[in-house]
Amino acid sequence: MTMPEQRERVVVVTGASRGIGRAITLDQVGRGRHVVAVGRTEASLADTVAHGGGRITTVLADSAEPDSMGAVGDQVLTRCGRLDAVVACAGVHGAEAPVAKLATAEWTEALTINVVAPAQLIRGCIPHLAANPAGGHILLIGSNASVRSPTGFAAYNATKAALHSLMRTLSRELDKEAIAVNELRPGPTNTSLLGGREDSVAASLLSGIGKAFGREWIKTAEDVAAAAGFLLDLPPTGTTGQTLTLNRYE
Ligand SMILES: NC(=O)c1ccc[n+]([C@@H]2O[C@H](COP(=O)([O-])OP(=O)(O)OC[C@H]3O[C@@H](n4cnc5c(N)ncnc54)[C@H](OP(=O)(O)O)[C@@H]3O)[C@@H](O)[C@H]2O)c1
């Protein structure tokens, strides 16, 4: 385990093992922050840590067990001594089926991982952000699916709509604190969540999205991380309750 320098800002990132969360982790390290990379296993985080130049501490938690996410904030304080920002990025696309076929367990899994887990993560972090004289940031990784509502993805769409509402409510509950609460909607980004199983499948899905939305911007995870970095660089007493959407369309 590496300890941050006393003056280094400490940023927690869930979903740090791959995709957008991994890119945000490494972007934050590049901006001189110490990152607490949250993942399910040490093995899944190993590659991210290997690229972190000794500025990454790992904490294990599973979004399917939200209480483990609720315990992350205290672990960060014990191990790093301060907490400056929380990025809730871990998420699943969930079952692909029309509402008429979605089972209770499929709804429950998506809601637990995409909504309850970030809410519990944040619950556990709020006291430590509020106690930080430098203020703090909470950044939720949402999705335009929350408003575009593509068919066949009702559970995912609903979880991201709930996440937006969580962000809005939190920003108002914390408006007396120096804590900014915002949402970043990446739009189509070339990660395993969008494409996936094989490169050829991913490529055809991504080109389909490009065609369906004219000239949609198909991003890399690093493009999204740069936008997250912009939001996390704003003053904690500045922009709050806002959504930054990286799409060209809708
Ligand atoms: N890619 C896109 O086009 C897109 C568009 C809009 C929004 N987003 C959002 O961006 C976020 C990141 O997605 P991504 O594209 O980077 O997907 P990804 O490459 O599939 O990564 C998903 C991340 O979530 C973690 N995760 C999944 N289930 C978990 C659990 N039960 N407990 C802890 N961690 C868990 C994964 O960890 P493991 O390695 O352990 O599985 C992984 O780090 C998601 O919230 C997604 O909804 C993505």
The ligand as an ORCA input file, in Angstrom:
! r2SCAN-3c Opt
* xyz 0 1
  N     -19.517      2.822    -22.212
  C     -20.513      3.637    -22.491
  O     -20.867      3.866    -23.654
  C     -21.240      4.346    -21.369
  C     -22.184      5.309    -21.741
  C     -22.875      5.962    -20.728
  C     -22.608      5.661    -19.393
  N     -21.660      4.741    -19.072
  C     -21.438      4.479    -17.653
  O     -20.049      4.523    -17.355
  C     -19.780      3.686    -16.216
  C     -18.580      2.803    -16.522
  O     -18.910      1.993    -17.632
  P     -17.805      1.408    -18.632
  O     -18.280      1.725    -19.995
  O     -16.439      1.802    -18.206
  O     -18.053     -0.166    -18.389
  P     -17.085     -1.413    -18.167
  O     -15.858     -1.304    -18.979
  O     -17.978     -2.596    -18.327
  O     -16.671     -1.272    -16.623
  C     -17.621     -1.470    -15.617
  C     -16.937     -1.286    -14.279
  O     -17.920     -1.467    -13.241
  C     -17.424     -2.431    -12.337
  N     -18.470     -3.227    -11.722
  C     -19.465     -3.897    -12.340
  N     -20.186     -4.585    -11.430
  C     -19.615     -4.352    -10.227
  C     -19.890     -4.766     -8.907
  N     -20.891     -5.611     -8.615
  N     -19.111     -4.305     -7.902
  C     -18.064     -3.477     -8.162
  N     -17.749     -3.052     -9.383
  C     -18.522     -3.483    -10.406
  C     -16.524     -3.337    -13.172
  O     -15.675     -4.054    -12.299
  P     -15.188     -5.584    -12.635
  O     -13.958     -5.431    -13.476
  O     -14.934     -6.186    -11.294
  O     -16.301     -6.249    -13.378
  C     -15.831     -2.309    -14.048
  O     -14.769     -1.700    -13.366
  C     -21.076      2.901    -15.936
  O     -21.738      3.495    -14.832
  C     -21.883      3.096    -17.222
  O     -23.264      3.028    -16.991
  C     -20.983      4.073    -20.031
*
